[in-house]
Amino acid sequence: SGGGGGGAAAASNTEASAGRVWDALAAGSTADITINNEKIVVTAVIVEVKNALSNAKLDVESLKSNPYSAAAAAKVYQYLNIKTGNLGDSDTTSIKIKFRVPKSWLSTNGATEDNIALYRYSNGKWEQLPTTKTGVDTNNVLYESTTPGFSVFAVGTKEAPPEIKPEEVTETP
């Protein structure tokens, strides 16, 4: 008779995470989280709340790899997951995401400061979001973007990823 093996935890795709819980949020208020973690590209998430909420939760995770088969952009600096609890897209009036990209990554990847965008994974595809450069500091270029909802995101260049053409199959007689 065979015995059961030990339960190993599934490998996590999360590199780092930061989160916050609000006991109560009044309708019309703003919920924001500021993140200061070198492993997370996001520096802040600002949510304008439409409905009164209790125990609202927001978690920002940097991911080690793309969780989907389709690439978001030609070059991606980081994939992210923004998860919520008791805070749905319909509970928000606006969602702003502030993030930074190291100048060293831009130069290594031949990208210009104006060529960076935030992408959101929605309805089975990556969608480029309106992204504005807001400034620079010693090591980073700073950006801000708005999103219609929470999801998996990517920060990368504005160029689309190369199309993957299916390999031609030749039949041998």
C-alpha positions in Angstrom: 0.0 0.0 0.0 1.3 3.5 -0.9 1.6 6.3 1.6 0.8 9.9 0.9 3.7 12.3 0.4 4.4 15.4 2.5 2.5 18.5 1.3 5.1 20.8 -0.2 3.8 24.3 -0.8 3.3 25.4 -4.3 6.1 27.6 -5.7 5.2 31.2 -5.3 5.6 33.7 -8.1 5.7 36.6 -5.6 9.0 38.4 -5.2 7.9 40.9 -2.6 4.6 42.3 -1.3 3.2 45.2 0.7 -0.3 45.7 1.9 -2.7 47.7 4.0 -6.1 47.2 5.6 -8.6 50.0 6.4 -11.1 49.3 9.2 -13.6 51.7 7.6 -13.6 53.9 4.5 -16.3 56.5 4.0 -18.0 57.1 0.7 -16.1 59.8 -1.2 -12.9 59.3 0.8 -9.4 58.3 -0.5 -7.6 55.1 0.4 -3.9 55.2 -0.3 -0.9 53.0 0.3 2.7 54.2 0.1 5.3 51.6 -0.7 9.1 52.0 -0.2 10.5 48.6 -1.2 13.2 48.4 -3.8 11.8 45.0 -5.0 8.4 46.6 -5.8 8.2 49.1 -8.7 5.0 50.7 -7.4 5.5 53.5 -4.9 1.9 54.4 -4.2 -1.7 53.4 -5.0 -4.4 56.0 -4.5 -8.0 54.9 -4.6 -11.0 57.3 -4.6 -13.7 55.3 -2.9 -17.3 55.6 -4.2 -19.0 53.4 -1.6 -18.6 53.1 2.2 -16.5 50.1 3.0 -15.3 48.2 6.0 -12.2 46.0 6.3 -11.0 47.0 2.8 -7.7 45.4 1.9 -5.1 46.2 -0.8 -2.0 44.2 -1.5 0.7 45.0 -4.1 2.9 42.1 -5.1 5.9 42.2 -7.4 6.1 39.0 -9.5 9.1 37.0 -10.4 7.7 36.2 -13.9 4.8 36.9 -16.2 1.8 34.8 -15.0 0.4 34.7 -18.6 1.6 33.3 -21.9 1.3 36.6 -23.7 4.0 39.2 -23.0 2.8 42.7 -22.1 5.4 44.7 -24.0 8.6 44.2 -26.0 10.6 44.8 -22.8 9.1 44.5 -19.3 10.7 45.8 -16.2 8.3 44.2 -13.7 5.1 42.3 -13.5 2.8 43.1 -10.5 -0.4 41.8 -9.0 -2.7 44.3 -7.1 -5.2 42.2 -5.1 -8.0 43.5 -2.9 -10.4 42.3 -0.2 -13.8 44.0 0.3 -12.8 46.5 -2.3 -14.0 45.9 -5.8 -13.6 47.9 -9.0 -17.2 49.0 -8.7 -16.4 50.5 -5.3 -14.0 53.0 -6.8 -14.2 56.3 -8.6 -10.6 56.4 -9.7 -7.4 54.3 -9.1 -4.0 56.0 -9.6 -0.8 54.0 -9.5 2.6 55.7 -9.0 5.7 53.8 -9.9 9.4 54.2 -10.7 11.8 52.7 -13.2 15.5 52.7 -12.6 17.5 54.9 -15.0 20.0 52.0 -15.2 17.3 49.7 -16.6 16.3 52.3 -19.2 19.8 52.7 -20.4 20.5 48.9 -20.4 17.4 48.3 -22.4 17.8 51.2 -24.8 14.5 52.7 -23.6 13.8 56.5 -23.3 12.1 58.1 -20.3 9.0 58.9 -22.4 8.8 55.3 -23.7 7.4 53.6 -20.5 3.8 52.5 -19.9 1.8 50.6 -17.3 -0.1 47.7 -18.7 -3.2 46.0 -17.2 -4.2 42.4 -17.9 -8.0 42.4 -18.6 -10.3 40.2 -20.7 -7.5 37.9 -21.7 -5.1 40.5 -23.1 -2.7 43.3 -22.0 -4.0 46.8 -22.3 -1.7 49.9 -22.3 -2.9 52.4 -19.7 -2.4 56.2 -19.9 1.0 56.8 -18.3 2.6 60.2 -17.4 6.2 60.9 -16.5 6.0 62.9 -13.2 9.7 63.5 -12.4 13.1 62.0 -11.7 15.2 61.4 -8.7 18.8 60.3 -8.3 18.3 56.8 -9.6 14.8 56.6 -11.0 12.3 58.1 -13.4 8.9 58.5 -11.8 5.5 57.8 -13.4 1.8 57.9 -12.7 -1.0 56.0 -14.4 -4.7 55.5 -14.0 -6.5 52.2 -14.2 -10.2 51.2 -14.4 -9.6 48.3 -12.0 -7.4 46.0 -10.1 -5.6 43.1 -11.8 -2.2 41.9 -12.9 0.0 44.8 -14.3 3.3 45.2 -16.1 5.7 48.1 -16.4 7.5 48.1 -19.7 8.3 49.8 -22.9 5.5 51.2 -25.2 6.5 48.8 -28.0 4.3 45.8 -28.5 6.0 42.4 -28.0 7.2 40.6 -31.1 4.5 38.5 -32.6 5.1 34.8 -32.2 4.5 33.2 -35.5 3.5 29.5 -35.4 6.3 27.3 -36.8 5.6 25.9 -40.2 4.9 22.2 -40.1 6.1 20.2 -43.0 4.7 16.7 -43.3 7.1 14.0 -44.4 5.6 11.5 -46.8 
